[in-house]
Amino acid sequence: MLKQTEGQHPTAAHLVTDQHTLNLLVERLATESVLAFDLEADSLHHYTEKVCLIQVSSPSETRLIDPLASLDVRVLAPIFANPEIKKVFHGADYDMRSLYRDFGIEVVNLFDTMIASQFLGESEFGLAALLKKRFGVELDKRYQKADWSKRPLSTEMMEYAMKDTSLLIDLYRQLEAELVAKGRLSWVEEESELVAKVRYASREGELMCLRFKGANKMKPRELAVLEELLRFRDEKAKSADVPPFRILSNDLLRELAEKQPRSNFELVGIHTMSSKLIERLGRGILQAVASGLALPSDKLPQAQPGRRPMLDRSLEDRVKKLKVWREGKAAQLGLGVGLVANNALLEALAEPDSAQLALLKRWQREAFGDELAGLLA
């Protein structure tokens, strides 16, 4: 176990900063049947995000692992890959991507407590809401957006980080028992298994404007200007080591792409452009707009429509009927409509092809597969 040095705050004794201590911790964790994990990153504060802290709790201890302390965090990989150890996360999608991106770590036997709470019909399924409701514990939201790359970590930040996992195993056990009672444990296990397989994907080489929210509603020339503005913002953010949104907001970029200002005078007419912003970035913005306007017509980016066109009226009617069915089924099961079936699935099911039922997940086939087959017939 970790020893507390004289004058050290008790919380600091839980911080793992040397390889020997981490190796001993891994030996202990390998003997457990269930572990709770969480990650803290710095995506709100730096251009290239990274994992800055790994929290882990067993039934008997909680530790904070510092990846920034020259540790080989990959010694945790066998723990994460061991199918005999249940790994409990809350809202694991981002964590799965980050673990694989930074350390090449893959997770087997995941249980996502956020998914579990959704399948139990919880209206508020954030970790803070669940801990308050079930254990009377409050998380200090001040640290949700903290810069976890800063060292040393404050006592308050470490205490907050430890709370994220210290009750997660108890929460898991409560949720698991309730899921068993409802006959939905296998549903959550399947959904958790799918989340465990998500991976970080590099977007290098892709047009940034086509990933921009609302791009499908913009004209090709606006997209060309937007692409140049996004590249300009990205270069500035990389140089300053800050997230792009801290250079120029998405709302401002959209307005610039639509209004396409040609001069400082026209920039002043955009109400969200302050004089300081114009002085600092005005020249680069105008150059980006000019580059977008100069792009030949045959090279303009084309956004995909937000929703594929319906083939005919009868198909559209089938989708509407499926949505009505979904609302009723969601009410019957006490689940969100999107959890029962998303719109993409309903549109695929509406196609006159019985093979589309193969798109259902195992739990969906179990819960309402026969009913859907009858409806579609």
C-alpha positions in Angstrom: 0.0 0.0 0.0 1.1 3.6 -0.4 2.7 5.3 2.5 1.8 8.8 3.5 4.9 11.0 4.0 5.1 13.6 6.8 3.1 16.7 6.1 1.4 15.1 3.0 -2.3 15.5 2.7 -4.1 12.1 2.9 -5.5 12.5 -0.6 -2.1 12.9 -2.1 -1.1 9.5 -0.7 -3.5 8.0 -3.3 -1.7 9.6 -6.2 0.5 7.1 -8.2 3.5 8.8 -9.7 6.2 6.2 -9.9 6.5 2.9 -11.9 7.2 0.7 -8.9 4.0 1.8 -7.1 2.0 1.4 -10.3 3.3 -2.1 -10.8 2.4 -3.1 -7.2 -1.1 -1.6 -7.8 -1.5 -3.6 -11.0 -0.7 -6.8 -9.0 -3.4 -6.0 -6.5 -6.0 -5.1 -9.2 -5.3 -8.3 -11.1 -6.9 -10.3 -8.2 -10.2 -8.4 -8.2 -13.4 -9.4 -10.0 -14.7 -5.9 -10.5 -13.0 -2.5 -10.9 -14.3 1.0 -11.5 -12.4 3.4 -13.8 -12.6 7.0 -15.0 -10.4 9.4 -17.0 -9.7 13.1 -16.9 -8.4 14.8 -20.0 -7.5 18.4 -21.1 -9.6 18.7 -24.3 -10.9 22.1 -23.1 -7.5 23.6 -22.6 -5.0 22.3 -25.2 -4.9 21.8 -29.0 -4.0 18.1 -28.8 -6.0 16.4 -26.0 -4.5 13.7 -23.9 -5.4 11.6 -20.8 -4.1 13.4 -17.7 -5.4 11.2 -15.0 -6.7 7.6 -14.6 -8.9 6.9 -11.6 -9.4 3.3 -10.5 -11.3 1.9 -7.5 -11.5 -1.7 -6.3 -13.8 -2.7 -3.4 -11.0 -1.9 -1.0 -9.1 1.1 -2.4 -9.1 4.1 -4.8 -6.0 5.3 -6.6 -5.2 8.1 -9.0 -2.7 7.2 -11.7 -0.7 10.1 -13.2 0.1 9.4 -16.9 2.0 12.7 -17.0 4.6 11.4 -14.5 6.6 9.3 -17.0 4.7 6.2 -16.2 4.3 3.2 -18.5 0.5 3.1 -18.2 0.4 0.2 -20.7 1.1 -2.2 -17.7 -2.7 -1.7 -17.1 -3.5 -3.3 -20.5 -3.7 -6.9 -19.2 -6.2 -5.7 -16.5 -8.4 -4.1 -19.1 -8.2 -7.1 -21.4 -9.0 -9.7 -18.8 -12.5 -11.0 -19.4 -12.7 -12.3 -15.8 -12.6 -8.7 -14.4 -15.7 -6.5 -14.8 -14.6 -2.9 -15.8 -17.2 -0.3 -14.7 -17.2 3.1 -16.4 -19.8 5.8 -16.6 -20.4 7.2 -20.1 -17.5 5.1 -21.5 -17.5 6.2 -25.2 -14.9 9.0 -24.8 -12.9 6.9 -22.4 -12.7 3.9 -24.8 -11.4 6.2 -27.6 -8.9 8.0 -25.4 -7.4 4.8 -23.9 -6.9 3.3 -27.3 -5.6 6.6 -28.8 -3.0 7.3 -26.1 -2.0 3.9 -24.9 -3.3 1.3 -27.4 -5.5 -0.1 -24.5 -8.6 -2.1 -25.3 -11.3 -3.0 -22.8 -13.0 -6.3 -22.4 -16.1 -7.0 -20.2 -17.2 -3.4 -19.9 -20.3 -2.3 -17.9 -21.4 1.3 -18.6 -23.5 2.6 -15.7 -24.8 5.5 -17.8 -26.3 3.0 -20.3 -27.6 0.9 -17.4 -29.4 3.9 -15.9 -31.0 4.7 -19.2 -32.3 1.1 -19.6 -33.8 1.5 -16.1 -35.7 4.5 -17.3 -33.8 7.1 -15.2 -34.7 10.6 -16.4 -31.3 12.0 -15.2 -28.5 9.6 -15.9 -25.4 11.8 -15.4 -23.0 10.5 -12.8 -23.5 13.5 -10.5 -27.3 13.1 -10.6 -27.1 9.4 -9.9 -24.7 9.7 -7.0 -26.8 12.4 -5.4 -30.0 10.4 -5.8 -28.7 7.0 -4.7 -26.0 7.9 -2.2 -26.6 11.5 -1.2 -23.1 12.4 -2.5 -22.6 15.7 -4.4 -19.8 16.2 -7.0 -18.3 19.6 -7.3 -19.0 20.6 -10.9 -16.3 23.2 -10.8 -13.8 20.6 -11.7 -15.6 19.1 -14.7 -13.9 21.7 -16.9 -10.7 22.0 -15.0 -7.3 21.8 -16.7 -6.2 18.4 -15.6 -2.8 18.8 -17.2 -1.6 21.2 -14.6 0.7 20.0 -11.9 0.7 19.7 -9.0 -3.0 18.7 -8.7 -4.8 20.5 -5.9 -6.2 18.6 -3.0 -9.7 19.5 -4.1 -9.2 18.2 -7.6 -7.9 14.9 -6.3 -10.8 14.6 -3.9 -13.2 15.3 -6.8 -11.4 12.7 -9.0 -11.6 10.0 -6.3 -15.4 10.5 -5.9 -15.8 9.7 -9.6 -15.0 6.1 -9.0 -15.1 5.4 -5.3 -18.9 4.7 -5.4 -19.0 3.4 -9.0 -18.8 -0.3 -7.9 -21.7 0.2 -5.4 -23.7 2.0 -8.2 -22.9 -0.9 -10.6 -24.2 -3.5 -8.1 -27.4 -1.6 -7.5 -28.0 -1.1 -11.2 -27.2 -4.7 -12.0 -29.7 -6.0 -9.4 -32.4 -3.8 -10.8 -31.6 -4.8 -14.4 -31.8 -8.5 -13.4 -35.2 -7.9 -11.8 -36.4 -6.3 -15.1 -34.8 -8.9 -17.3 -32.6 -6.3 -19.0 -29.1 -7.1 -17.9 -28.2 -8.7 -21.2 -29.5 -5.6 -23.0 -27.0 -3.4 -21.1 -24.2 -5.9 -21.5 -24.7 -5.9 -25.3 -24.8 -2.1 -25.5 -21.7 -1.9 -23.3 -19.9 -4.4 -25.5 -20.6 -2.2 -28.5 -19.2 0.9 -26.7 -16.1 -1.0 -25.8 -15.3 -1.4 -29.5 -15.4 2.3 -30.4 -12.1 3.8 -31.5 -10.5 7.2 -32.1 -10.4 7.9 -35.8 -8.0 10.4 -37.3 -9.7 13.0 -39.5 -6.5 14.1 -41.2 -7.0 14.8 -44.9 -10.8 15.2 -44.7 -12.5 18.5 -45.4 -13.2 20.1 -42.1 -16.3 22.0 -43.3 -18.2 18.7 -44.0 -18.0 17.8 -40.3 -19.2 21.2 -39.3 -22.6 21.2 -37.6 -25.2 22.5 -40.1 -23.0 22.0 -43.1 -25.7 20.2 -45.0 -27.8 23.4 -45.0 -25.0 25.6 -46.4 -24.3 26.5 -50.0 -21.2 25.2 -51.8 -19.6 28.6 -51.9 -20.3 29.2 -48.2 -18.7 25.8 -47.5 -15.6 26.8 -49.4 -15.2 30.0 -47.3 -16.0 28.0 -44.2 -13.2 25.5 -45.0 -10.6 28.2 -45.4 -11.8 29.8 -42.1 -11.6 26.5 -40.3 -8.1 25.9 -41.6 -7.0 29.4 -40.5 -8.6 28.8 -37.0 -6.9 25.4 -36.7 -3.4 26.8 -37.5 -3.9 29.6 -34.9 -5.1 27.1 -32.3 -2.2 24.7 -32.9 0.3 27.5 -32.6 -1.3 28.7 -29.4 -1.8 25.2 -28.0 -5.5 25.8 -27.3 -8.7 24.2 -28.6 -9.9 25.8 -31.8 -13.2 27.1 -30.3 -11.0 29.4 -28.1 -9.8 31.1 -31.2 -13.1 31.6 -33.0 -16.5 30.2 -32.1 -18.5 28.0 -34.5 -21.3 30.5 -34.5 -19.0 33.3 -35.6 -17.4 31.1 -38.3 -20.9 30.3 -39.7 -21.8 34.0 -39.8 -18.5 34.8 -41.5 -19.0 32.1 -44.1 -22.5 33.4 -44.9 -21.7 37.1 -44.9 -18.2 36.7 -46.6 -16.8 40.1 -45.5 -14.2 41.7 -47.8 -12.9 44.5 -45.6 -12.4 45.6 -42.0 -15.4 47.8 -42.5 -17.6 44.8 -43.2 -16.0 42.9 -40.3 -17.1 45.7 -38.0 -20.6 45.1 -39.1 -20.6 41.7 -37.6 -21.7 42.3 -34.0 -19.7 39.5 -32.4 -16.5 40.8 -33.9 -14.9 42.9 -31.3 -12.3 45.6 -32.2 -9.6 43.5 -30.4 -10.5 40.4 -32.4 -10.4 42.4 -35.6 -7.1 43.8 -34.7 -5.7 40.4 -33.8 -7.3 38.1 -36.4 -9.0 40.4 -39.0 -6.3 40.2 -41.7 -6.2 36.4 -41.5 -10.0 36.1 -41.6 -10.2 38.3 -44.7 -7.5 36.3 -46.4 -9.4 33.1 -45.6 -12.6 34.5 -47.0 -10.9 35.7 -50.1 -9.3 32.2 -50.7 -12.7 30.6 -50.3 -14.3 33.0 -52.8 -11.5 32.5 -55.3 -11.9 28.7 -55.4 -13.1 27.5 -58.9 -16.7 26.5 -59.1 -15.9 23.0 -60.1 -13.9 22.4 -56.9 -16.5 23.7 -54.4 -17.2 21.2 -51.6 -20.6 19.5 -51.6 -22.3 18.6 -48.4 -24.3 15.5 -48.1 -28.0 16.0 -47.3 -28.8 15.7 -43.6 -31.2 12.9 -44.4 -31.4 10.6 -47.3 -34.4 11.4 -49.6 -37.4 9.1 -49.4 -37.9 6.9 -52.4 -41.7 7.3 -52.5 -44.7 8.3 -50.5 -45.4 4.8 -49.4 -42.0 4.4 -47.8 -42.4 7.7 -46.0 -45.8 6.5 -44.6 -44.0 3.3 -43.4 -41.5 5.4 -41.5 -44.2 7.5 -39.9 -46.0 4.3 -38.8 -42.8 2.9 -37.3 -42.3 6.2 -35.4 -45.8 5.9 -34.0 -45.0 2.3 -33.0 -41.7 3.4 -31.4 -43.4 6.0 -29.3 -45.8 3.4 -27.9 -43.1 0.8 -27.3 -40.9 3.4 -25.6 -43.7 4.3 -23.3 -44.5 0.7 -22.6 -40.8 -0.1 -21.7 -40.2 3.2 -19.9 -37.3 4.0 -22.2 -36.3 7.0 -24.4 -37.5 6.7 -28.0 -33.9 7.0 -29.3 -32.9 4.1 -27.1 -35.6 1.8 -28.5 -34.6 2.6 -32.1 -33.0 5.5 -33.8 -34.3 7.2 -36.9 -31.6 5.6 -39.2 -32.8 2.1 -38.0 -36.4 3.0 -38.6 -35.7 4.2 -42.2 -33.8 1.0 -42.9 -36.6 -1.1 -41.5 -39.1 0.8 -43.7 -37.4 -0.6 -46.9 -39.5 -3.5 -48.4 -36.9 -6.1 -47.5 -37.4 -8.5 -44.6 -33.7 -8.9 -44.3 -33.6 -5.5 -42.7 -34.6 -7.1 -39.4 -31.1 -8.5 -39.2 -30.1 -4.9 -38.4 -31.7 -5.2 -34.9 -29.4 -5.8 -32.0 -29.9 -9.0 -30.0 -31.8 -7.3 -27.2 -34.1 -5.5 -29.7 -34.9 -8.9 -31.3 -35.6 -10.3 -27.9 -37.7 -7.3 -26.8 -39.8 -6.7 -29.9 -38.4 -8.5 -32.9 -41.5 -10.6 -33.6 -43.8 -7.6 -33.0 -41.8 -5.6 -35.6 -41.8 -8.4 -38.1 -45.6 -8.5 -37.8 -45.9 -4.8 -38.2 -43.6 -4.6 -41.2 -45.5 -7.5 -42.9 
